[in-house]
Amino acid sequence: MLQNKDVVVTLVSLMIMMQVLMGCPHQGKTLQEMSPKEKATWMMSIYNSQYDDYQLQVVRTDLTETERKVLRYKKEVFSEVFPAIELYAGYANSGVIPGDELETLIISRLNQLMMNLAE
């Protein structure tokens, strides 16, 4: 019989697999081939899937201190990256091409969320 921890691990694994499938290049395009609007949608989908995973984890009562540290770190990253994604999407929706620095920052922070690492 599966224990609660096993169920959570299975659910998280499935969510990560779905995220990888959804986070793959949009409609067969590479990231470089995507329009800024497509990139903004892609960024927000990764953010949303990571945030959903965070919400599942944060309510667990059996977290280790390391897991708590990772969740605290993720919370900081969420607070930083969401406004950056909104800014990027705002640029893209207005027809302005967002800067490479903003795109690089967002992708870097999203990667940190997916890696589950706390610095």
C-alpha positions as CSV (number, residue, x, y, z in Angstrom):
1,M,0.0,0.0,0.0
2,L,1.3,3.5,-0.9
3,Q,2.0,5.8,1.9
4,N,1.2,9.5,1.8
5,K,4.8,10.4,0.9
6,D,4.8,7.9,-1.9
7,V,1.6,9.4,-3.3
8,V,3.1,12.9,-3.1
9,V,6.3,11.8,-4.8
10,T,4.3,10.1,-7.6
11,L,2.1,13.2,-8.1
12,V,5.2,15.4,-8.2
13,S,6.9,13.2,-10.7
14,L,3.8,13.2,-12.9
15,M,3.6,17.0,-12.6
16,I,7.3,17.4,-13.6
17,M,6.8,15.1,-16.6
18,M,3.8,17.1,-17.7
19,Q,5.7,20.3,-17.2
20,V,8.6,19.0,-19.3
21,L,6.1,18.0,-22.0
22,M,4.3,21.4,-21.8
23,G,7.6,23.3,-21.4
24,C,9.1,21.8,-24.5
25,P,9.3,24.2,-27.4
26,H,5.8,25.5,-28.4
27,Q,4.3,23.8,-31.5
28,G,7.6,22.3,-32.5
29,K,9.5,25.6,-32.3
30,T,12.7,26.1,-30.5
31,L,12.9,28.9,-27.9
32,Q,14.8,31.0,-30.4
33,E,12.1,30.6,-33.0
34,M,9.2,31.6,-30.7
35,S,7.7,35.0,-30.8
36,P,7.9,37.1,-27.6
37,K,4.2,36.4,-27.0
38,E,4.8,32.7,-27.3
39,K,7.8,32.9,-25.0
40,A,5.7,34.8,-22.4
41,T,3.1,32.1,-22.5
42,W,5.7,29.4,-22.2
43,M,7.3,31.2,-19.2
44,M,4.0,31.6,-17.5
45,S,3.1,27.9,-18.0
46,I,6.4,26.9,-16.3
47,Y,5.8,29.4,-13.5
48,N,2.2,28.1,-13.0
49,S,3.2,24.4,-12.9
50,Q,6.1,25.1,-10.5
51,Y,3.8,27.2,-8.3
52,D,1.2,24.4,-8.3
53,D,3.9,22.0,-7.2
54,Y,5.0,24.4,-4.5
55,Q,1.4,24.6,-3.2
56,L,1.2,20.8,-2.9
57,Q,4.5,20.6,-1.0
58,V,4.1,23.6,1.3
59,V,1.1,21.9,3.1
60,R,2.9,18.7,3.9
61,T,3.5,18.1,7.6
62,D,6.4,15.7,7.1
63,L,8.9,18.0,5.5
64,T,12.5,17.8,6.3
65,E,14.5,20.9,7.1
66,T,16.2,20.6,3.7
67,E,12.7,20.5,2.0
68,R,11.6,23.5,4.1
69,K,14.7,25.4,3.0
70,V,14.0,24.6,-0.7
71,L,10.4,25.8,-0.3
72,R,11.5,29.1,1.4
73,Y,14.0,29.6,-1.5
74,K,11.3,28.9,-4.1
75,K,9.0,31.4,-2.4
76,E,11.7,34.1,-2.9
77,V,12.2,33.1,-6.5
78,F,8.4,33.2,-7.2
79,S,8.3,36.7,-5.7
80,E,11.1,37.8,-8.0
81,V,10.2,36.1,-11.3
82,F,6.5,36.8,-11.5
83,P,6.8,40.6,-11.9
84,A,9.6,40.0,-14.4
85,I,7.3,37.6,-16.4
86,E,4.5,40.2,-16.3
87,L,6.9,42.9,-17.5
88,Y,8.1,40.6,-20.3
89,A,4.5,39.8,-21.3
90,G,3.5,43.5,-21.2
91,Y,6.3,44.3,-23.6
92,A,5.4,41.4,-25.9
93,N,1.7,42.4,-25.9
94,S,2.5,46.0,-26.8
95,G,4.6,45.0,-29.7
96,V,7.9,45.9,-28.0
97,I,10.6,43.2,-28.2
98,P,11.7,42.5,-24.6
99,G,15.4,42.8,-23.9
100,D,17.6,39.7,-23.9
101,E,18.7,40.5,-20.3
102,L,15.1,40.3,-19.0
103,E,14.6,37.0,-20.9
104,T,17.8,35.5,-19.6
105,L,16.9,36.5,-16.0
106,I,13.5,34.9,-16.3
107,I,14.7,31.7,-17.8
108,S,17.5,31.5,-15.2
109,R,15.1,31.9,-12.3
110,L,12.6,29.4,-13.8
111,N,15.5,26.9,-14.1
112,Q,16.2,27.4,-10.5
113,L,12.6,26.6,-9.6
114,M,12.7,23.4,-11.7
115,M,16.0,22.3,-10.2
116,N,14.6,22.4,-6.6
117,L,17.8,23.8,-5.3
118,A,18.2,26.4,-2.6
119,E,21.3,28.5,-2.7
